[in-house]
Amino acid sequence: MNHIKIKNNEAIKLAEIPVINYSEFLNFNTALLSKEENHCVQYFGFRKNNLLRLICCMADDNQGIINISSSEISIDNNESYPSFSNIHLAFHCFEREIHENFGLNYTDHPWLKPLRFSFDRFNKNSTITNYPFRQIESEELHEVGVGPIHAGIIEPGHFRFICSGEQILHLEIQLGYQHRGIEKLMISKKKLIERNMLAESIAGDTVIGHSIAYANLWESLCDFKPSEDIQFARTIALEWERIANHTGDLSALCNDIAYQLGGSVFGRLRTPIINTFQMWCGNRLGKSAISPGVNNIPFTNTTAATFSKVMYAFQLDFMEMYDKMSSLPSILARLEKTGIVSKEQSTEIGMVGMSARASNNSRDIRKSHPHDLYHLFNHKPIIKRHGDVYSRTQIRKEEILQSLDYIRNFMDEIPSATEKNMDLNPPAPNMFSLSLVEGWRGEICHCAITDEKGELMLYKIKDPSLHNWLALTLAVRNNEISDFPVCNKSFNLSYCGHDL
């Protein structure tokens, strides 16, 4: 057997993951990715004695399973290996990170550029100041640099355009300006509350999504089955976070096309949503809401009454504003056929989440690998076909309405709160576990490995932005450079979620 199958949030002994030779490892995983129902949720390496242990996690979205395989290779003698990315580009971000962290060389990688410039990278001579941007020698073309310092409060990132007049021929995005070392801190910090705060800080707009991934992962390592009320609160919170962020993005999209009425109204509508979070858990972004083994925010009938009141007022104003916006020809002219990513491109680069679904690519963990109480929903992912800014706008609107319906129906039967109990068993030794969550932006993946004492030996985090930054570079090609802001906001990817 060259692999083992697991379910989402399942823990297994590390020794149960088969170790196969690299050639078989490559052939097995690239063959899986040739089927549309499969995609790579995580691929990483770690040092084991004098070898590099590689673990690849391939999700089968039809069967609801994750195929785990591994290989051990030597890299100390400057050996080179054939790359997965040369066969399927969707592996490029994982292999670039492995190369950056461990110095693993590839014979045929199509784009072996730095990914993050992490503080513990293998080659410290590789710095942001000597990033190898693609260049085109021409007297007719020109380059436009944007960032890394931006107006307002946006995080740092550099965008390098190659243009012919106003037309974008090529965009390259350079990240890696900020690092908190969260994966290392997850190991060095020993208290649950410290790790909880780290999970909440992975991406500031995805507090709930990353906190749930961490909590579910930790509970699986501790062989803890969360009660129904814990899962209920997590599911409600995740959908509420989705509503808040989609609404805020619609406001930002309106601002980027100078539609001030839409920007003001959608921005105002986000406020009661996040204020309800503060009423529920004490923080507008949901911090302190989710912890392993406990329900910090029991959902009561009083809470339900507040949610119902907020949702009723929100939906009336939301639909009035959206209908007005989507009926204006001047608005549609800016959104339709702008920033197109085709289904074929989406599949090739491994897009996930809302952006993939806007390109007719059904990637939704709530359906394929349901966690918490999503198995009760019979969730139907919302799919659009055109892959443009307007499709990504429509997805947000329809997912907001879908989330509102889910929460209303869910509140018909509120489970009783269980007694608070933080006495989790310690994690078992030499274990591997993986947690997938469908955050508002897309697929979140946390992986962990424990050592022989049951302590965390490795913690890997993947924000959906890791997959989708390349999509933005494809989306803007052949568009005018003035369309870049609205293309960028239609994805609204995370800088810190990428840089970690």
N, C-alpha and C positions, 0 to 999 in steps of 0.2 A: 504494500500500500504506500503510495507516494504523498498522501495527504490525509487530513482528518476533517470531518465536518462538524461544525458547531452551530448553535443558534445564537442569536443576539443576546447578550448579557449572560452567557454561559461560561463558567470557569472550568478549565481542564488542567491536568498535569502537563507541565512543560515537556516532560519526557514523552508524552503521547504524540507530540507533533513530529512526524517523520522527518529525518534528515536525509536528503537525497543529493546526488551529485549535481553540480551546477547546470550541466547541459540538460538533464532531465527536469530540473527546477525551472529553467527558462522555457523549455518546450511546453511543460504542463500549464504554466500560468499564461503564457501568450496564447496558447490554444483556447483556454477558457475565455479570454477577452475577445476572441474572434466571434463569440456568440453574443447577440445583443442583450440577452437577459443577464449577463455577467458584467461586473465592474470591480475595479480594485478599490477597496476601502482603506487599506493601509499596507505599506511595504517599507520595512525599516531594517536596520542592522544594529548589532551591539557586539562588543568585544567578548570573546570567550577564549581565555588563555591566549594562545598565539594566533587564533583564527578569528574571522569575522562571521558571526552567525546572522544569516539573513532570514527574515520571516515575511512571507507574503500572504495577505488575507484577501481572498477573492469572493465577493458576494454573488450568490445566485438569487436573483430577484424573483424568479418564478417559484423556486422551491423554498425560499425563506431560510436558506442556510448560508454559512460562510465556510469556504474551503481554505484550510490553513496548511501551508507547506513551508519547508525550510531547507536551507543548504548552509554548509560551512566551507569557507574558502580562505586561502592564504593571501594576504595583501602586503606582507612585510618585505617581499623581494620584488616589489614593483610589478607584480603580475597584472595583466590586462584581461578583461573578460568581455564577451559579447553582451550587448545591452538589450534589455526588454524594449526600450524606447525605439530602437531602430525598427522593431516589428509593429509596435503599437505606441504611438506618441503619448497616450494617456499615462504611461509610466514615467514620463520625463521628470516630473517634479520630485517623485520619490527617489529616483536614481541620482538626480542632481544633489539632493540632500545627503545621500549615502556617500557620494564622491566628496562633497564638501566636508563632511564630518570625519571621514575615515581615510580619504585619499584613494579610494577604490577607482582604478582606471578602467575605462571601457575602450574597446577597439573600434566601435562604430556608433557611439552615441551621437544623435543628430544635433544636440544643442546643450553641450556640457558647460553651462555657465553657472556662476554662483547663484544660490537660491536665497540665502538669508544673511550671510556674513555673520554667523553666530560666533559668540565669544570663544568657543572651544573648537573652532574649525581646524581642520588638519593643516591647511596652508595659511599661516598668518600673513604671508606676503600678498595674499589675495584680499584687496581692500576695495571699499566703495569708490575711492578716488581713481582706481585703475580698472573699473568695470569695462569689460570688452563690448561696447555697443557696436551693433551692426552699422556699417557705413556704406554709402553709395557715392562713388566719385562721379560728379556731374556738375557742369556749370549752370544747369537749368534748375536743379533741385536745391532745396535749402532745408536746414534742420531747425526745429523749434524745441526748446527745452522748457519744461514746466516743472516747478518744484526743485528740490524737495520741500522748501518752505512755501506754504500756501496761505492765501488770505483766509481770515477767520480762524476757526479752531480745528480745521481738518488735520489729520495726522501726516507725518512726512513720507513722501514717496516721490520719485523722479520719473517724469514721462518725457521720452525723447521721440519726437515726430520727424519723419522725413516726408516733405511735402513737395508737390508740384503746384505752385501757386497756392490756392486754398485747399486743394485736394490732398488728403492723407494717403500716402502710399504705404507707410510702415509706421508702426508704433512699438516702442520697446519700453517696458515698465521695469524700473529698478527699485527694489524694496530692500529692506535690511537696515534701516536707520535706527530702529529702536528694538531693544532686547531686554527682557526681564528675567530670562533664564527660567521660565516657569517649569519646564520639564525637569530640570535639575532640582529646583526648589521643592517640587512635589516629592522628591526622594529625601532631601535633607530635612525638610520639616516633618515632625513626627506626630503633631497633634491634628486631630480631625478638623478642628475649627480653622487651623492654619491652612490646611489643604483646601478646605471649603472656600476660604477667602481667595486663594489662588485660582481655583476653578471659576469663581465669579469674575475674575480679572482678566481672563483669557481674551475676551472681546467684550467691551463695555456695553454693547447693544445686544448681547446674547448671554446675559447673566443666567437666565433660566435654562436655556438650551445646554450650555456647558456644565452647569451645576447638576442637571439631571444626568448627563453622561457620566460625570464623576461619581455621583451618588449610586447610580445603578451598577457601575463598575465595581465600586468598593463593596457594595452589598453582595455581589456575586462572588468576590474573593473571600468574603466572610461567611458565605453560605447562609445569607439572610434573605428571607422572602418578605418583601414589604407588604403591609396590610393594604386592604382596598382603599382606605381613606388616604393613605400616603400616596398611592398611585393616582387617586382621584385628584388630589391637590396638584400634583405634578402635571397631570394632563391639562387641567384647567389653566394653570399658570403658563404652560408652553403655548397654548392657543391664544391666551391674552397677550403674551409677548409678541406673537405673530401679528395680531391686530394693531398693536401699538407701532411696530416698526413699519409695516406696510403703509399705514396711514401717514406716518412721518415721511416716508419715501415719496408718496404721492404729492405731499406738500413741496418737497425739494424738487421733484420733476417739474412742477408748475413754476417754481421760482427760476429754474434754469431755462425756461422758454418765455420768461417775463410775463407769466400769467399770474398777476399778483393776487387776484381774488381767490383762485384755487390754492395758492401758497398760503394765504392767510387762513382760509377756512379749514383746510386739511390740517394745518399746524395747530389751529385751535382745537380741532376734534381729537388730536392725539392727547391733549392735556388731561381730559377726564379719564382716559384709559390708564395713563400712568399714575394719575392721582388715586385711582382705585387700587392699584398695586400698593401705594403707600398706606392706604387705609387697611389693607389686608395684612401686609407684612412689615410695614414701617419704612419702606424704601420704594421710590418711584420706579426703579429699574428691577426690583425683585430681589435685591441682595438680602441675605439671611433667610430667604424663603425655603430653600431646599438644602437638606442635610441628610447624610446616610442614616438609615435606621430610625428616623423620627419624622413626625409631621409637625413642622414648626408653625404651619399656618392652617389649622383645621378649618374646613369650609362648613359654615353653619347656615341655618335658615336666614339669619340676619345678613350674613355676607351675601347670600343668594339674592336677597331683596335689593341690596345695593347694586349688585351686578345687573340685575334685571332693569332697574331704573336707568342706569348709565347706558346700557345697550339700546334701550328703546329710544332715548333721546339722540344717541350717537347715530343710529341707523337712518333715522329720518333725515337729519341734516347731511349725513354722508352721501346718501343716494341723490338728494337734490343737487349737491355740489358736483358729484361725479357725472350725473346725467347732463348737467349744463356744460361741463368741461368737454365731455365726449361728443357733444353736438356741434361744437364750434369748428368750422373748416380750418381756421387759422391754427388751432391746436393740433388737429389731426394731420395737417400738412407737416408739422414738425416731428410728429411721432411715428406716423406710418412710413414704412420702408426705410427707416433710419436705423442704423446700427444692427444690421441683420447678421445673425449667426444661424447657419442652416443645421438641419438635423444631422447631416453627415459630419459637419465640423464639430458639432456638439458631442457626437459619439467618439470621434477620433481623438479629441483632447480630454475626454473623460469629465465633461461638465456634470454638475449635480444640482439638485434642489430646484428652486423656483425658476432660475435662469434656464436650466435644462428643459424643464417642462414647457417653457415658452417657445422652445425650439422643437416641440413635438417629440421630446425624449422623456419617457415616463420614469423618472427617478424620484421615489418618495418612500422613505423608510417607514412612514406610518402605514403604508400599504404592504411593502415587500418584507420588512423585518420589524413588525409592530412591537413597541415597548409600552410599558405601563398599561393603560386601559384602551389603547388604540385597537386592540383586537375586537372590542365591542362595537366599533364604529362602522365596519365595512367601508372603510375610507376609500373614496374614489378621487384619485389625483386629478387636478384641473390641468388640462393640456391645451396649449395653443400651437398653431402650425407655422406661423410666419417668422418667428425668431427675431422680431424687430422690437424697437422701444415700445411701440404700442402694445405688442403682445405681452411684454413684461409689465406694462401698466395694467392691462386687463387681468393678468394673473393676480396682481395684488388686490384689485377690487373683488374678484370672485373668491379669493381665499379669505378675505376679510368676512364676506357674507357667509361662507362655509363655516368659518370658525365661530361666528356668532350663533349659527344654528347648532353646532356641536355643543357649545356651552349651554345654550337654552335647554336642549334635550337632556343633557347630562345632569342638569340641576333638578330634574324631576325626581331623582332618587339619590339623595345625598347620604353617603355612608356615615355611620357614627364614628366619631373620633376615638382612636385607641389611646390608651395611656402612654404618655411619653416614656421612651426607653432608649437610652443611648448605649446600653451594655451589649454591643456587638461582639461576637467572637472575633479573635484576631484572625487575620488572613492566613490561609493555609500555606505551607512552604512550597516552593518550586511550582507555582501555579501560573497559568496564563489566562487572561480574560480580555474580552473586547466588548465595548458598548457603543451602539449606534443610536443616534437621536436625530430626528428631522427637525432641526431648528428652523427659524423663519427664513434664513438665507439658504438653508440646504443641509446636507448631510454632515453631521458632526461625528467624529470617531475618536474614542479614547481607548488605549490599550495599556495593559500593565502586566509586569512579570514580577513575581516575588522570589526572594532567594531562599536558601536552605533554612533560614530562621523565620521566614514569613514576612520579612521586611521588604518594602518596595525596592526592587533592583533596577527597574526601568519603567518609565511612564512616557507614553507617546500620545501626542495631541494632534488632531487634524481638524482645522476649521474649514468649512466648505470653500472659503476664498482661495485656498491653496489650489483647487482645481480650476477656478473660474477666472482668475486674473488673465490667463492667456486668452480667454474668450473675449475679453474687452479689447485686446489688441487686434483680434480678427474683426470684431464688430465695427471698428471705426475705419477700416480700410475702404478707400474710395468715397468716404464721406468727407464733407468739408470740415475744416478744423473747428469751425464755430459750432458744429454738432457734437464735439467731444464732451462738453459738460453734461448734456442730457443723456448721451450714451453711457458715460461713466456712472451717473446717478441711477440709471435704469438697472444697473447691476448692484450698486452700493456695496462694494466689497470691503473687507476689513483689512486694514494695514497691520494692526497689532495682532489680529488673529493669524495672520500669515507669519509675522516676524517672531512671535512668541518671546 
